[in-house]
Amino acid sequence: MRYLCLAADYDGTLATHGKVEQEVIDALYRLKASTRQLILVTGRVLDELKVVFPGYEIFDRIVAENGALLYNPATKEERLLGERPPESFISQLHHQVKPLSVGKVILATWEPYQNTVLEAIKKEGLELQVIFNKGAVMILPAGINKAKGLKETLKELNMSLHNVVAVGDAENDNAMLQAAECAVAVSNALPAVQHHADWVTDQPHGKGVIQLIDRLLENDLQDVDCRLTRHYLDLGQRITGENFSVCPYGPNILLSGTTKSGKSTMTTFLLEKLLEKNYQFCLIDPEGDYLELPGVVRIGDNEHAPAVEEVLSILNNPMQSVIVCILAIPLDDRPRFFNSLLTALSQMRKETGHPHWIIADEAHHMLPAPAAPSYYAIPDDFKNFAFVSISTEGMNEAVLNKITLIISMGDDAAKAIGEFSQFRKIHLDQNAVTPLKKGQAWVWDVADGNEPVLIKTGIPVHLQQRHKKKYATGDMDYNSFYFRGPENKLNLKAYNLVVFTQMAAGIDEETWYYHLIRKDYSNWLRHSVHDEELASLVDKIENDGQHIAGSRQAIVDLINDRYTA
C-alpha cells in the first residue's frame, strides 16, 4: 500500500457542528481494520476534545493544540513540542480579549482580536506566531503547526509523510495538507484550501471523509495519482524539450546498458532525485560504485559483509537512505543474501511503507537468469524497484516479468529493448528504436502501450561537483590548455583552471591575443571543460574587438566566479 496512514482534522472535517456521526466512526473502524494508522490532528485542547468526542481512542495518535501536543491514547502519554507563553502575557490578554482559551501550550481567541494579540506579542518581545482557523485566532510558539506535530508523531511510528493522506477544511490545515503525500479537502473547505488540495470530496464534513475512506479501501487512491505531479521524479528531457518524469510510486524499472554506457550516471541521477524529495531508498551495491554519495549511510565494504539486521535498524528512520555494499560477499553467495534482504525489506514495507525504493546495481549478480524464478521471495504486489544490469539476457525472469519501465542506454540499447519485447511477447516495430548519441536513453513504458521515448539523460549534481573540482584543482591531463603563442614559442601547460588563471595573469600580451583571436579559450572551455555556458560568455569576449584590452581580466573573472573563487 502507498497510504498507510490517514491524518484527519476534527472540526469541519470529521465533525459536523462539533460532533462525529456514528457512520463516520464506523468508516474509521473499517479503515483501521485494513492495518492503516489513524492520526487525529486538531486545534482543540486535548481535555476539551475528550469531552466532545468520547470515541477518540479509535485513533492511534492525537495531535492536539494545532501541533503543540502529542498524545498516545493507548498509553495516555503526552508530549509537548513547545512551552506555554509566560503568565504575564496570558494575564495581559485576559484583560484585552474575550473569550481566551488557554491550553498547555496554545492560547486561542477569535477575530477581530488578531491585531490586539499581535500588539501584545510585540510589546512583550515574544517569539510567537498567530494562526487562523475560520475566525479563530490561535497563538503558538514559532514553528509549531499541524505539519510539525504530524511529522513528530510519524517519527514515533517510524513512518514517512510519503505514506500519509491528510484531509482538512480550514487555513490551519494547509501546512499539514501540503506536508502529506496526498492532500484532500472536504467539499465544505475554504476555497483556498480546496485550491491547493489534490482532491476535493463531493461530500462535506464526515461524509466527505467516508468518501475518502471508501476510495482508500477500494484502490489506495490510485485514481488520484495523476494529480500528484509535484512528487514525480525527473529522469531527463524529451528531445522536444519537456521534462520526462515518472511517478514515485508504482514503477518497476530495468536500467540496462553496457559498460561506460552511462547507466551508473543515470542511477546516481535517480538517487539524487529520491533524496531531493525525501523518498527513502535501499541500494545494493556489488562493486562499491556509489560509496561517495553524500547524505547516505553506507554499510559494508570490501572486507566486511553487511548484516540484514543492521540495514533494517538504519532504515527504521524513514528519512535515512542506505547503501549496502556487498563487495565482501562471494559472487555465489550474493543471490542468497539478496533474497534474505529482499524478504526483510518487503516485510518492512508492508508494516511501515518504506523503504520507498529498492535499487540493485549489477542486478544480474543477485538475480541470475539460471536460478529458479520460484527461489526469489518477490511479492505479487512488489513495486518501486530499479534493477541495473548490463543486459536483459542475464536477468532472472522472476524480475523481467514484473518490469513496467525499461531504460536502455549505450550502443546495445536497441538490442536490449528488442530482447525484452520478445521475452514479454510485446510487439514493437523494428524502427521504433534507433542508435543513441552520448547522453541519450530510450525509455519504454511497457504498461501504457506506447512506443519507446528518446530522452536526454540528466547529469547528477554529485558528478557535476566532482567534475567541477577536477577541472578547478585536479589534473586534466590531455585536456589541459597549452599557452604556445605564435610560432609555438612557448609550451606552458595549464593543467587545471586555477593554473590557467595564474598563467593568464602573467603571460605576455602577444601570446594572450594570439589565443584570443583564434578563440582557443572558448573552444577549450567548451570541448575540454564541457561548460557550454561559460564557453558562450567567453566567446562573446573573444568577439568584442572594441574591448580587447580588457579581455584578459574579463575571462579570468568569469572563471574565478564560476570555479575558483
Beta strands, then each sheet from edge to edge (+ up, - down):
strand 1: 5-8
strand 2: 37-41
strand 3: 61-64
strand 4: 69-72
strand 5: 77-80
strand 6: 101-102
strand 7: 107-110
strand 8: 128-133
strand 9: 136-141
strand 10: 164-168
strand 11: 182-185
strand 12: 199-200
strand 13: 233-238
strand 14: 243-246
strand 15: 252-257
strand 16: 281-285
strand 17: 297-299
strand 18: 322-325
strand 19: 357-360
strand 20: 385-389
strand 21: 405-409
strand 22: 440-445
strand 23: 453-457
strand 24: 481-483
strand 25: 492-494
sheet 1: 5+ 4- 3+ 2+ 1+ 10+ 11+ 12+
sheet 2: 6+ 7- 9+ 8-
sheet 3: 14+ 13- 23+ 22- 21+ 15+ 20+ 19+ 16+ 18+ 17+
sheet 4: 24+ 25-
end
